[in-house]
Amino acid sequence: MGFGQNIKRMFKCDKTILAIVLVLMVLSIVEVYSATSYYTHGQTNFLSPLKSHLLHCVLGVICMLVSFSFPYFKLKQLNKYILFPLSVILLSYLFVKALIAHDAVRSINLGFMNFQVSELAKLSVILFTANEMAVMPADPTRHGITFWRIMGVAFAFFLLIFPENLSTALMICIVVYTMMFLGGLSHKYLLTTAGSVALFAGVVLLLFCTVPQEKLASLPVVNRAATWQARILDKIESKNDRNLTPAEYSVKVAPDKLQETRANIAIASSHLLGKGPGNSNQKEYLKEASNDFMFAIIIEELGMIPAILIIGAYIALLLRIMVLARKCKDIYASLIISGIVLVFLIQAFVNMAVAVGLIPVTGQSLPFLTRGGSSILMSCIDIAIVLNVSKMIIIESENERNGQTLQTN
């Protein structure tokens, strides 16, 4: 095989997945600039947020290219000796720092960006779970060891993450549970776990909502418990707001729910084609216009049709990666990309649900669209792993066809 053919094989991958990701990233540049323009208006460094986002996108693409050239099967050793221990050490450091400071601490300042360690932890747990499921004994009676090893790690990461980022901790548990189901773990363990968690969560939620807010605020470990309670109770009580007239709502509710109200106004005033890029009227009132409420700004500026197309892009990404997972003969690779696409799906759904007012604010990003350095970098690395697996599937398929052709001749 010649040099040119080797280069051609090197860059084989699923072009549809790559195209979807690049289109979303290009759109993010336009919308991040628009969403942050109000806060920098009149300042000499008004392009600072855009430059920062562009830098993160460029670094993300570089990380994607580097990660794409790294064979996925070497991730086992990389995770075992570097990623997993590093995640535990950094999460423990942030946990202790939060205890000392009595405040939320989610990231480490790297100078050019604040890196959220939970982003690295998500990938590490996915790689660990995939490896454990890949070497799981075929005998269902021996699935217990695999189950308890995975659950032990997932629970440890949950404890380290949930005090400052409950939504991410819950997402990791959901992804791990789904990967165990897809990997063929005995349903006895899965059903028992689901029932126990549902019962425990119900009791905790009931107690959580009845404890006075001042007591929750004084808890030494769970610094954000009072914030969680306020968001949950606000969402429960918001059902009564539907019976109010617009005038009553603006007086009784809107002042206390400014972010949610402005996001609703942005969506309601968008129509099919929107107001045009940069013409949002609500971004000046939304503190997290480039993060939690980015989808609302996109709808206001671009309209409902592009918003539906964005939702369709995420669905297409999900379906495309799941097709790859089914084609993949290596259970380890199949579970890795299944876990990655589950993270993308949950993050996208949660972010969009927050923007349209279905669930309380959680802080989850919209993959490849919202502003955030660590989210962009890790999402690009995740998608590079998916593309690497797709390259392997394409090359194996071509080798099989070539082998069949030789046999026929």
Salt bridges, closest charged atoms under 4 A:
ASP14 OD2 - ARG320 NE 2.80
GLU119 OE1 - LYS122 NZ 3.13
GLU132 OE1 - ARG149 NE 2.80
ASP241 OD2 - LYS257 NZ 3.29
GLU300 OE2 - LYS275 NZ 3.01
GLU398 OE2 - LYS12 NZ 2.90
GLU400 OE2 - LYS329 NZ 2.32
